[in-house]
Amino acid sequence: MTFNFEYNRIYDVDCIDGLSYMNPQEVDVIVTSPPYNLGIDYNQYDDNRPRDAYLDWIEQVAILCKKVLKDDGSFFLNVGGSLKDPWIPLDIAQTIRKHFVLQNTIHWIKSIAISHEDIGQSSNISEDIAVGHYKPINSLRFHHDCHEYIFHFTKKGDVGLDKTAIGVPYQDKANIRRWKSANKTDSRDRGNTWFIPYETIRESRPHPAVFPTKLPEMCIKDHGVAKTDLVLDPFMGIGSTAVACVKLGVNYIGFEIDSEYANIAEERVLLEKERLTFVDPKIKHAVGLKNYELGSFIKI
Ligand SMILES: C[S@@+](CC[C@H](N)C(=O)[O-])C[C@H]1O[C@@H](n2cnc3c(N)ncnc32)[C@H](O)[C@@H]1O
């Protein structure tokens, strides 16, 4: 039995149930970050399961994701490890490998230090730089963990990407003409290392394991906004993927087992819609807003 889920809603249900009821081949992009089984202190979910049971569950989720994903869709899975359990992201990838092709391994870089001497003369950076945040650790053995994985899975490994949509400008502008693949715009492939710092927030964190909204935003753009009708996040948390979708003007569906997080997610979506109603109409047009009656969110 299937159910036609209304778009642009976050359902307070177990994703196994939600995914089971979704129509096959409905989704263009899945962007998500599951619990990593590292003992994180969520409101409801117990993040401490026996390894085998956890990986079996992840496999079940992956099988259902494959069902709902279109044949030319993209499944971006963000996972990180810990100093005590550095293998978990790779164990997850090995499990999902049974059902998907690993088309790209992207590294989400949270913090980076670059020495001026390594940059080269053409850069306008004149000194050593260190940007971004990470969780500091007190240990002589380990470095700070400054990265997580974003595994880009597809059904056959042949999905064309819109790489220049998240590209970086050429440093040497002569290359715009020189490289045939550059489609003559000042944007080149940024590669598979994506520096995305955490958003700085002043109030206490309502969720212990969020990703920045820029992460799903970049994944969706990389797949191609023009060919994306529906984005799914089966572990929606407090709605970072939904907020990214509102920004980009694409439809989303989310599942989140914890109603407190799901409510915060809905609030964040409303705030984002409100924020967009106050920006210049030209910008609204540029981000391609098409799914919302913006007038209903304008504050009086
Ligand atoms: C890593 S967090 C995702 C955070 C999200 N990316 C964000 O930025 O807000 C994983 C989330 O999965 C939720 N979760 C755990 N088991 C679930 C299930 N079976 N179905 C739906 N959500 C679940 C947890 O409550 C948690 O909020």
The ligand as an SDF file (V2000), in Angstrom:
LIG
                    3D

 27 29  0  0  0  0  0  0  0  0999 V2000
   21.9100   13.3460   12.9260 C   0  0  0  0  0  0  0  0  0  0  0  0
   20.2960   13.8140   13.3490 S   0  0  0  0  0  0  0  0  0  0  0  0
   19.7820   14.7220   11.9160 C   0  0  0  0  0  0  0  0  0  0  0  0
   19.9220   16.2130   12.1000 C   0  0  0  0  0  0  0  0  0  0  0  0
   19.4940   17.0210   10.8820 C   0  0  0  0  0  0  0  0  0  0  0  0
   20.3790   16.7840    9.7500 N   0  0  0  0  0  0  0  0  0  0  0  0
   19.5000   18.5210   11.2130 C   0  0  0  0  0  0  0  0  0  0  0  0
   20.3970   19.2480   10.7030 O   0  0  0  0  0  0  0  0  0  0  0  0
   18.6720   18.9730   11.9920 O   0  0  0  0  0  0  0  0  0  0  0  0
   19.3740   12.3410   13.2250 C   0  0  0  0  0  0  0  0  0  0  0  0
   17.9090   12.4910   13.5830 C   0  0  0  0  0  0  0  0  0  0  0  0
   17.2460   11.2660   13.2880 O   0  0  0  0  0  0  0  0  0  0  0  0
   16.1450   11.1350   14.1880 C   0  0  0  0  0  0  0  0  0  0  0  0
   15.7270    9.7090   14.1260 N   0  0  0  0  0  0  0  0  0  0  0  0
   16.2620    8.6370   14.7430 C   0  0  0  0  0  0  0  0  0  0  0  0
   15.6260    7.5060   14.3800 N   0  0  0  0  0  0  0  0  0  0  0  0
   14.6770    7.8680   13.4980 C   0  0  0  0  0  0  0  0  0  0  0  0
   13.7150    7.1480   12.7480 C   0  0  0  0  0  0  0  0  0  0  0  0
   13.6120    5.8100   12.8390 N   0  0  0  0  0  0  0  0  0  0  0  0
   12.8930    7.8260   11.9180 N   0  0  0  0  0  0  0  0  0  0  0  0
   12.9820    9.1850   11.8150 C   0  0  0  0  0  0  0  0  0  0  0  0
   13.8670    9.9210   12.5080 N   0  0  0  0  0  0  0  0  0  0  0  0
   14.7160    9.2780   13.3340 C   0  0  0  0  0  0  0  0  0  0  0  0
   16.7130   11.6110   15.5150 C   0  0  0  0  0  0  0  0  0  0  0  0
   15.7080   12.0120   16.4120 O   0  0  0  0  0  0  0  0  0  0  0  0
   17.6100   12.7770   15.0500 C   0  0  0  0  0  0  0  0  0  0  0  0
   16.9090   14.0060   15.1410 O   0  0  0  0  0  0  0  0  0  0  0  0
  1  2  1  0
  2  3  1  0
  2 10  1  0
  3  4  1  0
  4  5  1  0
  5  6  1  0
  5  7  1  0
  7  8  2  0
  7  9  1  0
 10 11  1  0
 11 12  1  0
 11 26  1  0
 12 13  1  0
 13 14  1  0
 13 24  1  0
 14 15  1  0
 14 23  1  0
 15 16  2  0
 16 17  1  0
 17 18  1  0
 17 23  2  0
 18 19  1  0
 18 20  2  0
 20 21  1  0
 21 22  2  0
 22 23  1  0
 24 25  1  0
 24 26  1  0
 26 27  1  0
M  CHG  2   2   1   9  -1
M  END
$$$$
